[in-house]
């Protein structure tokens, strides 16, 4: 046996003697890796959200007393382009939209810190006024309501909105008819870089129509958009895609 052969044999014996770490020692490493992957997913890919209200019925459920839909909202689409008419988007409400928002964080400093920590990894909802609506018009377009049939107009053309099942009745002969706030509005020209958004449930949605008096005339800056709703992931009976339907 040569000296080289002896060295190789000795190295082999040492490798054989090296034991695998016990699972309890590897577990913290695995948890850190999982947390990093989760944080990257939430930051760059997408995250789940809970539908808290009935404003998007029947597309998304969130009615009082029922199980609110859990949806998956992806971010990648808007890394390469802006939201389009018909997209269902999650966004942070501008300042004037926060009048009824209450923080979901604990008043206890320690608990609040833990909540903020887990929120970074997508395990706790973010403490912000996240809303979900459908894009009706984009920057440069003019939106108003209504034509003789009660339809919304964008740049003078009526929209086809099969997703709207709940709206206030329209009286075609109602030149002097009194409608609830928001049924009739505009015309409003959407500023560049902003969106006009509305809930599919027109009777139960505080959307752009409710904020026409603010600095953005009810529109939402694109920079506030968190992502595009693409899939319902809970409850099991409603699992399926969230369809973008361009009404224009």
N, C-alpha and C positions, 0 to 999 in steps of 0.2 A: 504494500500500500504506500503510495506516495504521500508527501506532506500535504499536498493539495487535497487528496482524497480524504485524509484524516480530518482536515479542517471542515470539509463539506459534511462529513458524517457527524462531527460535533455540533455544527450549526443545525442539522436536522434534528438531533436529539433535543437541543434547546427549544426548537419550535414545537416539538411534540409535547414538551413539558409545559409550554405556555397555555394556561387555561382561559377559557372564555369567561368574561365578567358575568357575575350573577345578574339576573333580570332587574333586581331592585337598584343596582348601580347604573344600569343602562336606562332605566325609566326616566330620570330627570332629563337626560340628553334627548330622548325621544319626545318628551313633552315640549322641550324648547324648540326642537325642529318643527313639531306640529304647530306650535304657536307662531313661529316665523312664517310658515307656509300660509296659515290662516290670515295673518296680518297682510301679507302680500296679495292674497286673493281679495280681501276687503278693499285694499287700497287701489288695486289696478284692474281687477277683473269684475267684481260685483259682490252683492250681498243680499240676504233676504230681508224683507220688510213685512210688517203686519198692516193690513188695511183696517184703520180704526173707525171708519164711518161708512154711511150708506151712499156717499156722494158719487160713487162709480157703479152703483147698481144698474142693471144686473150683470155688467161685465165683471165686476169685482164685488164680493160680498163683504160687508162690514156693518150690517144692521144691528141695532140694539137687541141683545138677547141671542144672537146667532154667533157661530164660530167665524171670526174674521179670517178672510183669506190670507195666507202667507204667499208672497210673491217673490220671485227672484229678479233682481234688477241688475242688469249688466252695464258696465261702463265703457267697454271697448268701442262700441259703435260710435259714441260721441267723441272718441279720441281722433276719429278720422272724418268727422263731419258733424253738422249741427242737427238738432231735432227737426223732424219733418211733420207736416200736417197729418194728423191721424195717429201719431205716436202716443203711447201712454207713458208718461214720464213721472218720476219722483223728483221733487225739487224742494229746496228750502224756501219757505215763505219769506218774501221781502218784509222789511220792518213793519209796515202797516198791516200785514197779515197776521202778526203775532199778538193781536189784542186779546185773544182768548186762549193763547197757549200757556200752559203751566209746565214748569220743569218736571221731568220724571225722575230726577235725582233725589236721593235721600238728603235730609237736612243734617245728618250725621257726617262729619268731615271724613272719618275713616271709611264708612260705607260708601260715601260719594266717590272717594278715591278709588276704591275697589271697582265700583261701577264704571268709572271712566277708564280704568285699566282694561277691563274686559271688553268695553266698547271698542277699544282700539283693535281687538282681535275679532270683532264681529259677533261676540257672544252676548252683548247687551246693546239695546238700541241706542243710537246717538242721542244726545240731549239737544235736539233742535226740532224746529217745527217742520217736519218732513210731510209733504202732501203729495197726493197722486191725482193727476188730472190728464185729460187728453189735449194735445196740441190742436188748436183750431185754425190759427193763423200765425204767420211768422213775420219777421222784420220787413217793413216796406209794404205790407198788405193792409188793406182797410177792411175792418170787420164791423158789422152792424146787424141789428134785428129790428124789423122783420120785413119779408116780402108779403104779398097778398095772401100767401098760404101759411104764413107764420114761420117761414124758414130763415135761418141765419144766412147772411150774404157776406161773401169775401170778395172784394174787388168787384162788387155788383153782381156776382153770380151766386145763386142759391146752392146750399150744401145738401148733399145726400148723406143722411146720418142714420143708418139702420140700427146703430147701437143705442140710440136714444129711445127708451121705452116709457119714461116718466117725465112728462112736461106739463106745464099749465095749458089748459085748453086755449085755442086761438079762435077768436071771433072775426071771420073775414069781413064782416060788415061793421066792425067796431071802430069807427073813426074816433069815437069818443069813449071807447072802452077803457076801463081802468084795470091794469094788469099788475101783478105782484112785482116788486122791485127786481130788476134783472131780466124780465121777460122781453122788454123793449129797451134797446140801448144803441149808442153810437150815432153816427159813424165815428170810429176811432182808428187812427192810423198807428199801427204797431211800430215802435221805434226799432231801428236796426239793432240787432243783437239781443232782441227781446222776443217773447212769445205771448200769444193770447191763449189762455187755457180755460177749459170748462170741464165740469164733471158730466158723466153720461146721464146721471140722475139729475135733471135740470131743476127738479123741485126741491132737492135737498143738497145743494152744493154751493158753498161760499167760494166762488172762484173769481176769475178776472172781473166778472160783472159786479161783484160786491166791493170792488176796490178802485173803481174808475176815478175816484177823486184823489188818489195818491200821486206821488211824484212820477210814477211810471204809467199812469192812467189804467191801472189794473193789470198791466203786463208783467211778465216775469223775466228777469235777465237770464240769458242762457248760462251764464257762469254759476247760477244757483242750481242748475239741474244736476242731480246726483247720478242719474242713469235712466235706462229704458226698461220698463217692465216687459219681460219676455215670457215668464212662465209662472203658473200657479202651482205651488208645491205642497199646499195643505189647505183644507182637509182632503183626504183621499178621494172623496166623491167628486171633487172639483179640480183635480190635477189636470193640467193641460196648458196649452199655449195662450198667451195674451196677445190678441191680434191687433196689429196696427192697421187701421182702415182709413185711407185718405179720403176725407169727405169732399175734397175739392175735385 
